[in-house]
Amino acid sequence: MNVEVEENQEPQPEENPRAKEDEMVKEFYLKEIEEMGITDQRLIENLKYMMDLGYLNFKVNYNLLTRNKNDLVVAINKLCNNIVSDSMF
């Protein structure tokens, strides 16, 4: 007598397409850091920190940090207060 036992499979939650897109953008962002050949570890940390906060425009983040002597607080303050010039794009 053959009895087939079905495995209890819980339904898999659907992947959030927005989360997947964000991960791809973050991978690209990290690749840009690598390609720039940045050697200043503090600048790299600040760029990654901004990415983790959701600021995913590498060029803007890089320009804000370099123009403001790598001051993370000033760079984020300018982003939050929309004090970003077109030349940063």
N, C-alpha and C positions, 0 to 999 in steps of 0.2 A: 504494500500500500504506500503510494507516494503522496506525501503531504507537503505542499509548498508553503513555506512560512514567509509571509511578507515582512520585510524589515520595516520597522516603524521609522518613517522618514518625516522629520519635521519640515514644514515648508520653509524654504530659504527666503529670507527677506530680499525684496528687490533692491538692487543696487541703486543708489541715488546718483543720477547722471551728473548732477551739479558737483557732488563730492569727487567723482572721478575726474571731472574737468579741472577742479581745483588742484588735485594731485598732479595732473599733467602740467599745469601752469607752474606749480612749485618745482617740479623736476626741471622744467625749462629755465626757471629762475636760478636754480642751483648750478645748472650748466653754464649760464651766463657768468656767474661768479668765477667759475673755473676757467672759462675761456678768456676772461679779462686778465688773468695772471696776477691777481691781487695778492700781495705778500703781507700786507698789514693785517694781522690776525684780529685786531680790534675792529677794523672796518668790516671784515668778513663776518664777525659775530654780530655786529650791528645790522648788517644787511640781512642776515638770517633772522634776527629778532624781528625786524620790520616785516619780513615775509610771514613769520609765525603770527604776527598781529593781524595779518590779512592785507597788508600793503604789498601787492604783487607786481607793481610796475618797477622793474629793476632799474631802468634808466632814471626815473624820477628819484627813487630811493638813493641810488649812487650819487646823483648830482646834488641832492639835498645834503647828504652826509659830507661829501667832499667840499662843498661850498661853505659848510658850517663847521669846519674843522673836526669832522667826525663826531659832532655833538648830537647824540641820539635824541635827547629831549627836545632840542631846538628843531631837529628834522621832523619829528613826529608832531610837534606843535604846529609847524608850518603846514603839514598835511591836514591836520584836524581843522585848522582855521582857513583852509583853502588858499594859502599863500604860496602858490606854485605858479611859476611863469611858464610860458610856452617854450622857452628855450631849454627847458628840462626834458622835453619830449624829443 
